[in-house]
Amino acid sequence: MIDKALTTIVSKLKSKMGLEGGKLNYLQVGTDQLGKILCSVSHIMLEREDIPTRSIDANVVSMLKFRLNFSANFEASAYPEGLKHLSTILNYLYRNPVFDAQNSPALPSDISKMTLTQIETDHISAGLPVIAFEVRVLTLPGG
């Protein structure tokens, strides 16, 4: 399910950034190979909660949580370009923090909803600028 969630988010971002088509390569953005935006996942947790339903088989809600990190790895001459790409990602995900069937028709059927919340990073990735989001993926009973 992590792969489906990540693919959905990255597809939306690439569309916003005009990078549609081809392999996703998990958001490799660059100018003349001077750098790229790196996307990584960490802090993965799965929570389950029983909820009252009429069906015995469908009474568990699953919440997958993970941290989604974006870092700009650009040469010094293209550093401002890397920051520009990070700003685009930050602005898009800040303005569009919820992914559901209504606003993301390509959302896999086993994912009911995803929410993103920007969080502080507790590490610096080799001195690279990093932005991080907590992603919550909700799977409803029967999904």
N, C-alpha and C positions, 0 to 999 in steps of 0.2 A: 504494500500500500504506500510505502514511502516513495517508491519510484513513481507511482501514479500521481501522487500529490506534487512531487518535485517537477515532473514533466508538465503538469497543468500550469503551475506558477511560472516556470521558465518559458513556456510557449506564449503565455500572455505578455511577459516582459519583452521577449524577442519581437513580438508583434508591435508592441508600443515603441520599440527602439528601431523598427524598420529592418529587422534581421530575420524575417520569415524565410522558411524553406530550408532544405538540407537537414543534416543531423543537428540535434540540439547542442551537442558538445557542452552541455551545461553552461551556457552563456559565455562562450568565448567571444569577447568583443575586443577588437583592436584596430589600430590604424597602422598599416604597413608592418605588421608583426612587431610593433614597438611595445605591445603589451596586451593584456587581456583581463577581463573580469573573471575571477574565480568564484565558484559557488560550491559550498560544502555543507554537509549535514552533520550535526553532533547532538549530544544530550537527548538520546531517543528514549521515550517512555511510553508504555501502553497502560491505560487505566480502563477498567471495566466497572460498570455500575448496573445493578439490577434495577429495573423499573417495572411497575405494575402494568401488565398487558393481559389481554384475554387469551393470547396464544402462549402455550407453555414453551414452545420452541423459540419464540421471539421476545425475550425479556431482558436482553443485555444490550446496553449502549456501550460502544467502545470509543475511547478518546485516545488517539495517538498524538503525542506531543513530540516535537523535535525543534532544534535550533537550526535556522537557515542562515548561513553566513555568506556575505558577498564581500570580496576583497579586490582591490585594484592593484594589479601587478604590471606596472608600466615603467618603461625606462624614464630616466630623469627628464629627458627632453619632451616626453609625452605625458608627464605626470598630471598636468591640468586636464588633459583629455580623459584620463582615468577617473579623476574626481568628477568630471562632468557626467560620465556614465554612472558612477555611484549615485550622484544626485538624481538622475533620471529614475533609477531603480527605487531610491528612497521616496521620491515624490509619488511615483505610481503606486507603490504598495501602501503608502500612508493614506492616499486618497481612495484606494480600492482594497480595504483590509479583509473583505469577505468574498469568498468564492463559493457559489452555490449553483444549482441547476438553472436558475433564472438569469444570472449574469455570465455564466460559464457553461454553455450548452455541451461542451466537450468534456465536462467533468465526469469521471468514471462513475458508473451507476452504484458502485459499492461505497462511494463517498457522498455523504449527505451534505456536508458543509465544511469549509476550511476557513479559519480566521487567522490573521497575522497581526501580531503586536510587536512593535519595535522594542527591543531591549538593549540594555547597555552591554557592551562586550567586556568580558573579564580577562581578555588576553589580546595581545597584539601579534598578528600573524607576520612574523619576520619583518616588522616595521612597516607593514602595508596598512593602508587605511581600510577599515572593516566596518560594515554595518551588519547588524544581526536582528533577526526576527524570531519570535517564538511562533511556531505554526501549530495550530490545533486542528486535527482532522477528526470529524465526527462521523461515525458509522452507526446508523440507526438499526434497530432489530430488523432482520430479514435482508440486510444489505450486504 
